[in-house]
Amino acid sequence: PDVRAMRRARQGLQDSITTRDKIDSTRRTSPLIIAEDAHVIDSSNLTVEGVVGEIFGRLKQKGMALGDL
């Protein structure tokens, strides 16, 4: 939450991450939840390249080569 709050502040927004998460996850229509089969990557301290590297690494562990993409 701290990293997300800093990102929002850099965008000029001063909303509460905790409040936003509660509203988003408990709304009646399309609540924001993580799917059971989702692969979660904490991108808090990763660059875009780091996130892509994590995705490719996980795909490689599952036996997929970059040429398969």
C-alpha positions in Angstrom: 0.0 0.0 0.0 2.8 2.4 0.7 4.3 2.1 -2.7 0.9 2.4 -4.4 0.2 5.5 -2.3 3.5 7.1 -3.4 2.7 6.3 -7.1 -0.7 7.9 -6.7 0.9 11.0 -5.1 3.3 11.3 -8.0 0.2 11.3 -10.2 -1.2 14.2 -8.2 -3.8 12.1 -6.4 -4.2 12.0 -2.6 -6.8 9.3 -2.1 -6.7 6.6 0.5 -5.4 3.3 -0.9 -7.1 1.3 1.9 -10.5 3.0 1.3 -10.2 2.5 -2.4 -9.3 -1.2 -2.0 -12.3 -1.8 0.3 -14.7 0.0 -2.0 -13.3 -1.9 -5.1 -13.4 -5.3 -3.5 -16.8 -5.1 -1.9 -18.8 -3.4 -4.7 -21.8 -5.4 -5.9 -21.0 -5.2 -9.6 -17.7 -6.6 -10.7 -15.9 -6.6 -7.4 -12.1 -6.4 -7.7 -10.9 -9.8 -6.6 -7.9 -12.0 -7.5 -9.0 -15.0 -9.5 -8.2 -18.4 -7.9 -6.0 -19.4 -10.8 -4.2 -16.0 -11.1 -0.4 -15.7 -10.9 0.3 -12.7 -8.7 3.4 -10.7 -9.3 4.2 -8.0 -6.7 5.5 -5.2 -9.0 6.0 -2.7 -6.1 9.8 -2.6 -6.5 10.1 -3.8 -10.1 10.6 -1.9 -13.3 8.5 -2.8 -16.4 11.5 -4.9 -17.6 11.5 -6.6 -14.2 7.9 -7.5 -14.5 8.4 -8.8 -18.0 11.4 -10.8 -16.8 9.3 -12.4 -14.0 6.6 -13.3 -16.5 9.1 -14.9 -18.9 10.8 -16.7 -16.0 7.5 -18.2 -14.9 6.6 -19.3 -18.5 10.0 -20.9 -18.9 9.5 -22.8 -15.6 6.3 -24.2 -17.2 8.2 -25.3 -20.3 7.3 -22.6 -22.6 10.0 -21.1 -24.8 10.0 -17.5 -25.9 9.5 -18.7 -29.5 6.2 -20.2 -28.4 4.8 -16.8 -27.6 
